[in-house]
Amino acid sequence: MKTNWICRLAFVAQCTFTPSPQAGDVFKCVIAGKTLYQDKPCSGQPASQHILTIDKPPADTLETAKQQLAAWRANRIAQAAATNAAAREQEQLLIKKQAVQALQRSAKAQEDLAAAARQPVFLSPPPVIIAPYRPYPRSPRPHLPHRPPPTHQHHTLPPTSGRQTFAPATPSHLK
């Protein structure tokens, strides 16, 4: 749609700002092998000059062109409207088709759930897991050699009864 709008605007601008053909003199100058068309006579060196006259087009031709332009615009507007209507119709059909497909999927899912509910449920016993055969028993940790109890005695304090107070020890040479 945006492209049509831009094309229409460009066409209207071209028709509006393009000068209408008018009668005038056009000079064709051939200088150094190049052909130039200008509204003034060729200057400078003598060159071959041809005067071309352009006559103003008849008024009925101009009116015919305006009528053709108006007909073309009306035709383009009608085509755009028809295209838009067809696109809207296609979009509506697509929406309806998607709605029907969604309903069909829903009905299929409900049928599957109903069929699953009608099926009997068989409970099987839990599986029996048999440990792999090992020819020797495994201990959780490696075997360590047995240690005999220690032979030296640790210093132990004699048992005390009641409350025990601690006094600083006095060295033996001060007693």
C-alpha positions in Angstrom: 0.0 0.0 0.0 2.8 2.4 0.8 4.3 1.9 -2.6 1.1 2.8 -4.4 0.8 6.0 -2.4 4.4 7.0 -3.2 3.8 6.2 -7.0 0.7 8.3 -7.0 2.4 11.2 -5.3 5.3 11.1 -7.7 3.0 11.0 -10.7 0.9 13.9 -9.4 4.1 15.9 -8.8 5.4 15.2 -12.2 2.2 16.2 -13.8 2.0 19.4 -11.7 5.5 20.6 -12.1 6.3 19.6 -15.6 5.9 22.6 -17.9 3.2 22.2 -20.5 4.5 22.2 -24.1 4.7 25.6 -25.7 5.6 26.8 -29.1 9.2 27.9 -29.2 12.4 27.7 -31.2 14.9 24.9 -30.6 18.3 25.1 -32.2 20.3 22.0 -33.1 24.0 22.6 -33.0 26.7 20.2 -34.1 30.0 21.2 -32.6 33.0 18.9 -32.9 30.8 15.9 -33.7 28.5 16.4 -30.7 24.9 17.3 -31.1 23.4 20.0 -28.8 19.8 21.2 -28.6 19.3 24.7 -27.1 16.9 27.6 -27.2 19.5 30.1 -28.5 21.3 30.1 -31.8 24.7 28.5 -31.8 27.5 30.9 -31.1 31.2 30.9 -31.8 32.4 29.2 -34.9 30.1 28.7 -37.8 28.4 25.4 -37.4 25.6 23.8 -39.1 22.4 25.2 -37.7 18.9 23.8 -38.1 16.0 25.6 -36.7 13.3 23.3 -35.4 9.9 24.7 -34.5 7.6 23.0 -32.0 4.0 23.8 -32.3 1.6 24.0 -29.4 -0.5 20.8 -29.2 -4.1 21.2 -30.0 -6.5 21.7 -27.0 -8.5 18.6 -27.7 -5.3 16.5 -27.4 -4.6 18.0 -24.0 -8.2 17.3 -22.9 -7.9 13.8 -24.1 -4.7 13.3 -22.1 -6.4 14.7 -19.0 -9.4 12.3 -19.5 -7.0 9.3 -19.9 -5.2 10.3 -16.7 -8.5 10.5 -14.8 -9.6 7.2 -16.2 -6.3 5.6 -15.3 -6.5 7.0 -11.7 -10.1 5.6 -11.3 -8.9 2.3 -12.7 -6.0 2.1 -10.2 -8.3 3.0 -7.3 -10.7 0.3 -8.3 -7.9 -2.2 -8.6 -6.5 -1.3 -5.2 -9.9 -1.7 -3.6 -10.4 -5.1 -5.3 -7.0 -6.2 -4.1 -7.6 -5.1 -0.6 -11.0 -6.8 -0.5 -9.5 -10.0 -1.8 -6.7 -9.8 0.8 -9.2 -9.3 3.6 -11.3 -12.2 2.4 -8.2 -14.5 2.2 -7.3 -13.4 5.8 -10.8 -14.2 7.0 -10.6 -17.7 5.4 -7.2 -18.3 6.9 -8.5 -17.4 10.4 -11.6 -19.7 9.9 -9.4 -22.5 8.7 -7.0 -22.2 11.7 -10.1 -22.1 14.1 -11.4 -25.3 12.5 -8.0 -27.0 12.8 -7.7 -26.0 16.5 -11.2 -27.5 17.2 -10.2 -30.7 15.4 -7.0 -31.0 17.5 -9.0 -30.4 20.7 -11.6 -33.0 19.7 -8.8 -35.5 18.9 -7.2 -34.9 22.2 -10.4 -35.4 24.1 -11.1 -38.7 22.2 -7.6 -39.9 23.1 -8.1 -39.0 26.8 -11.5 -40.8 26.8 -9.9 -43.9 25.2 -7.1 -43.9 27.7 -9.6 -43.7 30.6 -11.5 -46.7 29.2 -8.3 -48.9 29.1 -7.8 -51.1 32.2 -4.8 -50.3 34.3 -2.4 -53.2 35.0 -0.2 -52.8 38.0 2.9 -54.9 37.8 5.1 -55.9 40.8 8.2 -53.9 41.3 11.2 -55.3 39.5 13.6 -57.6 41.4 17.2 -56.5 41.3 19.7 -59.2 41.6 23.2 -58.2 42.7 26.0 -59.4 40.5 28.0 -62.5 41.7 31.2 -61.8 43.5 33.5 -64.8 44.3 34.8 -63.2 47.5 33.3 -60.9 50.1 34.3 -57.3 49.8 35.0 -55.2 52.9 34.1 -51.6 52.9 37.7 -50.5 53.7 41.1 -52.1 53.3 42.4 -54.4 56.1 44.8 -52.7 58.5 47.2 -54.7 60.7 46.0 -55.0 64.3 47.8 -52.6 66.7 48.5 -53.8 70.2 47.6 -51.4 73.0 50.4 -48.9 74.0 52.9 -50.2 76.6 53.8 -46.9 78.2 51.5 -45.3 80.7 50.2 -41.8 80.3 50.4 -39.5 83.4 47.1 -39.4 85.0 46.0 -37.3 88.0 44.7 -38.9 91.1 41.0 -38.7 91.5 40.0 -35.8 93.7 36.9 -35.5 95.8 34.9 -32.3 96.2 36.1 -29.0 95.2 39.6 -28.6 93.8 41.5 -25.3 94.0 44.6 -24.5 92.1 47.4 -22.7 93.8 50.5 -21.6 92.0 53.4 -23.9 92.5 56.3 -22.7 94.5 59.7 -23.7 93.3 61.5 -26.1 95.6 64.5 -23.9 96.3 62.1 -21.3 97.8 60.6 -23.6 100.4 
